[in-house]
Amino acid sequence: MALKNSATGEMRRAYSIEELKDAAKLMRGYDLISLNAAGSGHAGGRLSIMDIAAALYLRVAEHDPANPDWEDRDRIIWSTGHKAPSLYLGLAIAGFCPLEDVVLPCKLGSPYQGHPHWLKLPGVEVSTGSLGQGLSTALGVALAGKLNGKSYKTFCIMGDGDSRRARSGRRLWGDRRQGPVWRFGRSLGADQGIRGQR
C-alpha cells in the first residue's frame, strides 16, 4: 500500500500494474524535457530507474504527500543522488510537489538541483550525491526505526557505482556483521547495476 492518508490510515489511491507502467512512461517523458531544459544530466541512469521510482512512490512505500514528515512513513534513500530528477519526478507524480516545476531543474533558488537536498523539498529523506553513502545512511535509518520500535520500511536506491565504493562495498559484500546482528528485515536495496562488470 502506498499513498496513505496518515490521519485516517486509508489508502489515497490504488495503482494497477498498467497504471504504474503508464506513470513510468510519463515520468520518462518529463525527464527528457528536464534533461533538455538543464542542458546536462545522467540520461541513462535517470531513464532506467523510472519503473522502480514509479513502483516505490505509487504502490510499494507507504507515505503521505499531505504529511511528508509523517513519523511512520517508509523511507526511500537515493544513494544515487546524481539521479535526483528521477527522485523529483517520483515525488511529483505522488503529489509531493507540482509536476510542472520538476522540468525546470538547476535554476538559482530552485529546490530541484543536480543532487537532492532534504531541507529544500518535502519527501527527500537525505541529501545525497557522494556515491557509496546511501546504503550506510539507509542502514542507520533502519536501525533507528528498529531501536525506536517503528515498523516503517527503508529502501535504498543504488547504482553500480555505489556498490563499487568502499563504504557500500563493505556493507554489501564484505562486512556482513552489522545486518545479521541487527536483523534488518525491513530494509531493501535496489541496485540497478549490471553484475559481472569489473
ABEGO torsion letter per residue (X at the ends): XBGBBAAAGBBABBBBAAAAAAAAAAAAAAAAAAAAAAGBEBAAAAAAAAAAAAAAAAAABBBBAABAABAABBBBBBABAAAAAAAAAAAAAAGABBAAAAABBGBBGBABBABBBAAABBGBABBBGBBGAAAAAAAAAAAAAAAAGBABBBBBBBBAAAAABAAAAAAAAABAAAAAAAGBAABBBBBABBBGBX
